[in-house]
Amino acid sequence: MRVPVLLLDDLRILLLEDEPLIAIDVEQLCTDHGARSVTIVQHLAQVDAGEVRSLFDAAIIDLMLGGQSTLGFAQRLLEQDLPFIIASGRSAQEMEALLPGIAIVEKPYSGMDLVEALAAACARPPRVRQPTSP
């Protein structure tokens, strides 16, 4: 029996994504890889940057949310030392100048690229889920 590797084991993840189908796919992907919870935010007004650190362990951010830039929000996460990655349709080269040192996963992306980038941002080694007894 193969024991799954849980790259996002027990993380509480904030997902800033305004495309519902993408958000649902990413939510499922994260929970499949062990995330405790994924909170989807489609508008910046739905989340207070000051409370993010106490509610979440990591974030996945689309840099345009409902036509509004999330760059300022990303800067506040940097100040709070909350691990996050950018998942954007903008090129990685363009984004690196705006947020140096932050992992950028270009859309369209593979699910594992996203999961591995978030796990790396959190500097978490993968944990293996122990099989449960019957």
C-alpha positions as CSV (number, residue, x, y, z in Angstrom):
1,M,0.0,0.0,0.0
2,R,1.3,3.4,-1.0
3,V,1.3,6.0,1.8
4,P,0.4,9.5,0.5
5,V,2.8,12.4,1.1
6,L,1.0,15.4,2.5
7,L,2.9,18.5,1.4
8,L,0.4,20.9,2.9
9,D,-0.3,18.8,6.1
10,D,-2.6,20.7,8.5
11,L,-2.1,24.2,6.9
12,R,-4.9,26.8,7.0
13,I,-4.7,28.4,3.6
14,L,-6.0,31.7,2.3
15,L,-6.8,31.6,-1.4
16,L,-7.3,34.9,-3.2
17,E,-8.9,33.9,-6.5
18,D,-11.9,35.4,-8.3
19,E,-12.4,32.7,-10.9
20,P,-14.8,30.2,-9.2
21,L,-13.8,27.1,-11.1
22,I,-10.1,27.8,-10.5
23,A,-10.8,28.4,-6.8
24,I,-12.7,25.2,-6.4
25,D,-10.0,23.2,-8.1
26,V,-7.2,24.8,-6.0
27,E,-9.3,24.2,-2.8
28,Q,-9.6,20.5,-3.7
29,L,-6.0,20.2,-4.6
30,C,-4.9,21.7,-1.3
31,T,-7.2,19.5,0.8
32,D,-6.1,16.5,-1.2
33,H,-2.5,17.3,-0.1
34,G,-3.4,17.6,3.6
35,A,-4.5,21.2,4.1
36,R,-6.8,21.6,7.1
37,S,-8.8,24.3,5.5
38,V,-8.9,26.6,2.4
39,T,-10.7,29.9,2.6
40,I,-11.6,31.3,-0.8
41,V,-11.7,35.1,-1.1
42,Q,-13.0,36.7,-4.3
43,H,-12.9,40.3,-3.2
44,L,-10.3,42.1,-1.1
45,A,-13.0,43.7,1.0
46,Q,-13.8,40.2,2.3
47,V,-10.5,39.9,4.2
48,D,-8.7,42.1,6.7
49,A,-4.9,42.0,6.1
50,G,-4.3,42.7,9.8
51,E,-6.0,39.5,10.8
52,V,-4.5,37.2,8.2
53,R,-1.5,36.0,10.3
54,S,-3.7,34.9,13.2
55,L,-6.2,33.0,10.9
56,F,-3.9,31.5,8.2
57,D,-0.6,29.7,7.9
58,A,-0.1,30.4,4.2
59,A,-1.7,32.1,1.2
60,I,-2.1,31.7,-2.6
61,I,-2.6,35.0,-4.3
62,D,-3.8,36.0,-7.7
63,L,-2.5,39.5,-8.3
64,M,-5.7,40.7,-9.9
65,L,-8.9,40.1,-7.9
66,G,-12.1,41.4,-9.4
67,G,-10.1,44.0,-11.4
68,Q,-8.3,45.2,-8.3
69,S,-4.6,44.7,-7.7
70,T,-3.6,42.6,-4.7
71,L,0.0,43.8,-4.7
72,G,-0.5,46.0,-1.6
73,F,-2.1,43.1,0.2
74,A,0.9,40.9,-0.8
75,Q,3.2,43.5,0.6
76,R,1.4,43.4,3.9
77,L,1.7,39.6,4.0
78,L,5.5,40.1,3.5
79,E,5.5,42.5,6.5
80,Q,3.7,39.9,8.6
81,D,6.1,37.2,7.5
82,L,3.2,35.0,6.2
83,P,4.4,32.5,3.6
84,F,2.6,32.9,0.3
85,I,3.0,32.3,-3.4
86,I,1.6,34.2,-6.4
87,A,-0.6,32.3,-8.9
88,S,-1.0,34.7,-11.8
89,G,-1.5,34.9,-15.6
90,R,1.3,37.6,-15.6
91,S,4.7,36.4,-16.5
92,A,7.1,35.3,-13.7
93,Q,9.8,37.6,-15.0
94,E,7.4,40.6,-14.8
95,M,6.4,39.6,-11.3
96,E,9.8,39.0,-9.9
97,A,10.6,42.7,-10.1
98,L,7.5,43.5,-8.0
99,L,7.9,40.8,-5.4
100,P,11.5,39.6,-5.3
101,G,12.0,36.3,-3.6
102,I,8.3,35.2,-3.8
103,A,7.5,32.1,-5.8
104,I,5.4,32.8,-8.8
105,V,3.4,30.0,-10.5
106,E,2.2,31.1,-13.9
107,K,-1.3,30.2,-15.1
108,P,-2.0,27.8,-16.5
109,Y,-0.1,25.7,-14.0
110,S,0.0,22.1,-13.0
111,G,-1.5,21.2,-9.6
112,M,1.8,19.8,-8.3
113,D,3.7,22.9,-9.3
114,L,1.3,25.0,-7.1
115,V,1.4,22.6,-4.2
116,E,5.2,22.2,-4.3
117,A,5.7,26.0,-4.5
118,L,3.4,26.6,-1.5
119,A,5.1,23.8,0.5
120,A,8.5,25.3,-0.3
121,A,7.3,28.8,0.7
122,C,6.3,27.4,4.1
123,A,9.7,25.6,4.3
124,R,7.9,22.4,5.4
125,P,9.3,19.0,4.6
126,P,6.6,16.6,3.5
127,R,5.1,14.5,6.2
128,V,3.9,11.0,5.5
129,R,0.4,10.2,6.7
130,Q,0.4,7.2,8.9
131,P,-2.1,4.5,8.0
132,T,-5.0,4.4,10.4
133,S,-5.8,1.2,12.2
134,P,-9.1,-0.6,11.2
